[in-house]
Amino acid sequence: MKKIKYFYNTNSLRYEKLETPLHVKLLRVLGFLAASIVTSLIIVAIAFRYIDSPKEKVMSGRFENMQNNYAVLQDRVQKLQQQMTDLEKRDNNVYRSIFEADPIPDSARVKEMEKKKELELLQGMDENDLSGSIARTLNNLTMRIEYEDKSYNEIEGFVKNKEVMLAATPAIQPVSNKDLSRIASGFGHRIDPVYKTVKMHAGLDFAAPQGTPIYATANGTISVAGNTGNGYGNHVIINHGYGYETLYGHMVKVKCSPGQKIKRGEIIGYVGSTGKSTGPHCHYEVHKNGKPLDPVYFFYNDLTPEQYDRLLKMASASNQSFD
C-alpha cells in the first residue's frame, strides 16, 4: 500500500497532502538512470581490465606459448650466430693466414651493425612482428653462410695452388746422397780452384763418380739444356714458377731438352766434369726471383733432422770449390 505523505502548511496552519510535481519525478527517474549507466560502465571497465574473457584467455595462452617458442628459437639462433662468428674468425686468423691471403672485412659478410633488442621489444610484438624478426635474423645468417661458403671454396683453391707451389719448390738433393758423403763445397765465399782467390760460390758441389744420375729437385719446365759457354759446361736450368729456378752444372750428358715438362725425382742428366771444373761433380744452384739462395735450406724432404744438422755443418766448412 502506497504511503501518503503530509506536510504542515504554515500559511494555512494545517496539514496538507504532499504531492510531487511531474517534472521532479522525471528528473529523479533520469538521475537514477544516469547513475545506473555510469555504475554499469565502471563495472564493465573493471571487468575488462582485470577479468579475461574466454577468448582473451585463449589468446593469452597462445601468446605465452609463442613467447616461449620465440625464446627457444632465439637461443638456437644465438648459438648459430656464435658458431658462425667462430668460423669467420678461423677463416681470417687461421686458414687465410696459412695461405697468406688477405682477411675478409666484416662489412663483406653482411654483419648487423646494431644489436637488436628482441627481448625488450617482445611484449610489443604481434605474431607478424615475431615471425618477421626471426626471418630477418635467419636471412642474415643465410647470407653470412653463403659468403663463408664462397670463402671456403676460395681457400680450397688456395690449398690446390699451395700443393702445386710445394711441388714446384726445390726440396730434395740433386744426387743420391744418403750417407751425406758427397757434399764437397758449400754456398758462400770459397777458394776458386783455378784462380786460387776467394770468390762467391753460388751453389753446392756434390762430388760423385762420372755417370751418377742427377735428379730434378722440383716440378718445372726445362729452360736451358746444353753448353752455352758460361763455364758450367753441359748444364740444365729448370724454371719451376713462383720465382724459383734451379741450375745443374758440369754434366757429362744431358737427358732433357728445352721446353720439356719435368717432375721432381726425374733424371735430367749425369755427373761429369765439363766446363770450368776440376773433377766430376754436380754444381747445384737455387735461385728465387733471380737471387741465388743457399741450396742447403731446400733439402727438407729427404733428410731427418739429425742428417740435416750434419749437412748444414758440412756445407758451412770453408774449403776449395770444384769450379
Secondary structure, 3 states (H helix, E strand, C coil): CCCCCEEEECCCCEEEECCCCHHHHHHHHHHHHHHHHHHHHHHHHHHHHHCCCHHHHHHHHHHHHHHHHHHHHHHHHHHHHHHHHHHHHHHHHHHHHHCCCCCCCHHHHCCCCCCCCHHHHHHHCCHHHHHHHHHHHHHHHHHHHHHHHHHHHHHHHHHHHHHHHHHCCCCCCCCCCCCCCCEEECCEEEECCCCCCEEEECCEEEECCCCCEEECCCCEEEEEEEECCCCCCEEEEEEEECCEEEEEEEEEEECCCCCCEECCCCEEEEEECCCCCCCCEEEEEEEECCEEECHHHHCCCCCCHHHHHHHHHHHCCCCECCC
